[in-house]
């Protein structure tokens, strides 16, 4: 199984309502081989944290690659991109 972890820091001028709508759109993705998909905003417990994170588990590398190349996923990425200040990703076997 493969885990994908993404942390997103949005630009300070982002609209929180828009950000919540974007998280809902990402959460609605239904790509084959997705075992679990969790997305949520930072709890605000520490100064300087990132805006939100995604933790997604896939059956295997091929399922992750399908998600990574999915047309709707890439459309959402493009919609999000103008408001992204930083993004960090890592994938690892679990």
SEDREN-328462 format. One record per residue (C-alpha): residue number from 0; residue in three letters; chain; x, z, y. Coordinates in nm, 3 decimals, decimal comma. Layout:
residues N
> NUM/ALA/A/X/Z/Y $
...
This chain:
residues 94
> 0/UNK/A/0,000/0,000/0,000 $
> 1/UNK/A/0,117/-0,071/0,355 $
> 2/UNK/A/0,049/0,139/0,666 $
> 3/UNK/A/0,046/-0,014/1,015 $
> 4/UNK/A/0,079/0,220/1,314 $
> 5/UNK/A/0,030/0,086/1,667 $
> 6/UNK/A/0,058/0,281/1,991 $
> 7/UNK/A/-0,071/0,125/2,311 $
> 8/UNK/A/-0,001/0,234/2,667 $
> 9/UNK/A/-0,240/0,068/2,908 $
> 10/UNK/A/-0,160/0,005/3,273 $
> 11/UNK/A/-0,267/0,289/3,506 $
> 12/UNK/A/-0,532/0,069/3,666 $
> 13/UNK/A/-0,719/0,003/3,339 $
> 14/UNK/A/-1,091/0,076/3,328 $
> 15/UNK/A/-1,159/0,355/3,073 $
> 16/UNK/A/-1,499/0,205/2,986 $
> 17/UNK/A/-1,337/-0,132/2,915 $
> 18/UNK/A/-1,070/0,042/2,704 $
> 19/UNK/A/-1,339/0,216/2,496 $
> 20/UNK/A/-1,516/-0,118/2,446 $
> 21/UNK/A/-1,189/-0,276/2,332 $
> 22/UNK/A/-1,129/0,006/2,082 $
> 23/UNK/A/-1,479/-0,052/1,942 $
> 24/UNK/A/-1,408/-0,424/1,903 $
> 25/UNK/A/-1,084/-0,354/1,716 $
> 26/UNK/A/-1,261/-0,095/1,497 $
> 27/UNK/A/-1,523/-0,357/1,405 $
> 28/UNK/A/-1,264/-0,592/1,253 $
> 29/UNK/A/-1,332/-0,637/0,883 $
> 30/UNK/A/-1,028/-0,807/0,737 $
> 31/UNK/A/-0,989/-0,840/0,359 $
> 32/UNK/A/-0,758/-0,582/0,205 $
> 33/UNK/A/-0,813/-0,321/0,477 $
> 34/UNK/A/-0,835/0,019/0,306 $
> 35/UNK/A/-0,878/0,229/0,620 $
> 36/UNK/A/-0,869/0,166/0,993 $
> 37/UNK/A/-0,859/0,449/1,246 $
> 38/UNK/A/-0,837/0,396/1,620 $
> 39/UNK/A/-0,869/0,658/1,889 $
> 40/UNK/A/-0,776/0,757/2,242 $
> 41/UNK/A/-0,506/1,009/2,320 $
> 42/UNK/A/-0,641/1,366/2,323 $
> 43/UNK/A/-0,463/1,436/2,653 $
> 44/UNK/A/-0,275/1,739/2,524 $
> 45/UNK/A/0,062/1,636/2,667 $
> 46/UNK/A/0,171/1,456/2,982 $
> 47/UNK/A/0,306/1,104/2,933 $
> 48/UNK/A/0,137/1,020/2,603 $
> 49/UNK/A/0,026/0,670/2,517 $
> 50/UNK/A/-0,335/0,562/2,579 $
> 51/UNK/A/-0,448/0,517/2,218 $
> 52/UNK/A/-0,326/0,461/1,864 $
> 53/UNK/A/-0,428/0,265/1,557 $
> 54/UNK/A/-0,345/0,367/1,201 $
> 55/UNK/A/-0,447/0,109/0,943 $
> 56/UNK/A/-0,381/0,096/0,571 $
> 57/UNK/A/-0,377/-0,229/0,375 $
> 58/UNK/A/-0,369/-0,294/0,002 $
> 59/UNK/A/-0,041/-0,484/0,031 $
> 60/UNK/A/0,184/-0,687/0,260 $
> 61/UNK/A/-0,031/-0,999/0,214 $
> 62/UNK/A/-0,341/-0,811/0,336 $
> 63/UNK/A/-0,150/-0,688/0,642 $
> 64/UNK/A/-0,029/-1,041/0,713 $
> 65/UNK/A/-0,387/-1,168/0,687 $
> 66/UNK/A/-0,494/-0,906/0,943 $
> 67/UNK/A/-0,199/-0,991/1,167 $
> 68/UNK/A/-0,293/-1,361/1,161 $
> 69/UNK/A/-0,673/-1,313/1,175 $
> 70/UNK/A/-0,831/-1,529/1,449 $
> 71/UNK/A/-1,061/-1,254/1,583 $
> 72/UNK/A/-0,776/-1,001/1,582 $
> 73/UNK/A/-0,560/-1,241/1,782 $
> 74/UNK/A/-0,846/-1,312/2,024 $
> 75/UNK/A/-0,877/-0,936/2,086 $
> 76/UNK/A/-0,501/-0,908/2,134 $
> 77/UNK/A/-0,517/-1,180/2,399 $
> 78/UNK/A/-0,807/-1,004/2,573 $
> 79/UNK/A/-0,615/-0,675/2,573 $
> 80/UNK/A/-0,276/-0,816/2,676 $
> 81/UNK/A/-0,324/-0,828/3,057 $
> 82/UNK/A/-0,381/-0,450/3,067 $
> 83/UNK/A/-0,098/-0,350/2,828 $
> 84/UNK/A/0,199/-0,175/2,983 $
> 85/UNK/A/0,374/-0,107/2,650 $
> 86/UNK/A/0,301/-0,147/2,282 $
> 87/UNK/A/0,485/-0,009/1,982 $
> 88/UNK/A/0,431/-0,103/1,617 $
> 89/UNK/A/0,568/-0,003/1,280 $
> 90/UNK/A/0,472/-0,095/0,924 $
> 91/UNK/A/0,583/0,100/0,617 $
> 92/UNK/A/0,502/0,134/0,248 $
> 93/UNK/A/0,296/0,434/0,143 $
